[in-house]
């Protein structure tokens, strides 16, 4: 919400901010799908039912997944920052080339 207010304060129309936010949520869902698949493939392995885990195994799995989540977020944040840098640089170069 703070970012929305700040963007509107910078002169971006609220409707445009809300539209971009909705569209960004779709991409965020796609990124989450990628990391959930990664966790499923590499951490859950052949596990078919959580009920088959002992309590200790379930606790260890939960801890691993909790450690992976901020790592996935860091990857997403880094990729987004790099993409923004590339896009802003290209836009700026396009404006200054005229």
C-alpha positions in Angstrom: 0.0 0.0 0.0 2.9 2.4 0.8 4.3 1.8 -2.7 1.0 2.6 -4.3 0.6 5.8 -2.3 4.2 6.8 -3.2 3.7 6.1 -6.9 0.5 8.1 -7.0 2.4 10.9 -5.1 5.0 10.8 -8.0 2.2 11.5 -10.4 1.3 8.0 -11.6 -2.5 7.6 -11.9 -4.0 5.2 -9.3 -5.8 3.2 -12.0 -2.4 2.6 -13.8 -0.7 1.5 -10.6 -3.5 -0.9 -9.8 -3.4 -2.3 -13.3 0.3 -2.9 -13.2 0.0 -4.4 -9.7 -2.6 -6.9 -11.0 -0.5 -7.8 -13.9 2.6 -8.1 -11.8 0.7 -10.5 -9.5 0.3 -12.8 -12.5 4.0 -12.9 -13.1 4.7 -13.4 -9.4 2.4 -16.4 -9.5 4.4 -17.8 -12.4 7.7 -17.2 -10.5 6.2 -18.9 -7.4 5.2 -21.9 -9.6 8.8 -22.2 -10.8 10.1 -22.3 -7.2 7.4 -24.6 -5.9 8.3 -27.0 -8.7 11.9 -26.7 -7.8 11.1 -27.5 -4.1 8.9 -30.4 -5.1 11.4 -31.9 -7.4 14.5 -31.5 -5.2 13.3 -31.4 -1.7 10.2 -33.4 -1.6 11.5 -36.0 -4.1 9.5 -39.1 -4.2 7.3 -38.1 -1.3 3.7 -38.6 -2.2 1.9 -38.0 1.1 3.0 -35.7 4.0 1.1 -38.1 6.3 3.8 -40.7 5.6 6.4 -38.6 7.3 7.4 -39.0 10.9 6.9 -35.9 13.1 10.7 -35.4 13.1 10.9 -35.7 9.3 8.0 -33.3 8.8 9.6 -30.8 11.1 12.9 -31.0 9.2 11.1 -30.7 5.8 9.2 -27.6 7.1 12.4 -26.0 8.3 14.1 -26.6 4.9 11.1 -25.1 3.0 11.2 -22.1 5.4 14.9 -21.6 4.6 14.3 -21.9 0.9 11.5 -19.3 0.7 13.7 -16.3 1.4 16.3 -17.7 -0.9 13.8 -17.9 -3.7 12.7 -14.3 -2.9 16.3 -13.1 -3.1 16.7 -14.7 -6.6 13.5 -13.1 -7.7 14.5 -9.7 -6.3 17.9 -9.9 -7.9 16.4 -10.9 -11.3 13.9 -8.1 -11.1 16.5 -5.5 -10.2 18.7 -6.6 -13.1 15.7 -6.6 -15.5 14.8 -3.1 -14.4 18.3 -1.9 -14.8 18.4 -3.3 -18.4 15.0 -1.8 -19.3 15.6 1.6 -17.8 19.1 1.8 -19.4 17.5 0.9 -22.8 14.7 3.4 -22.4 17.2 6.1 -21.4 19.5 5.3 -24.3 16.5 5.5 -26.6 15.6 8.9 -25.3 19.1 10.3 -25.5 19.8 8.9 -29.0 17.2 11.2 -30.6 
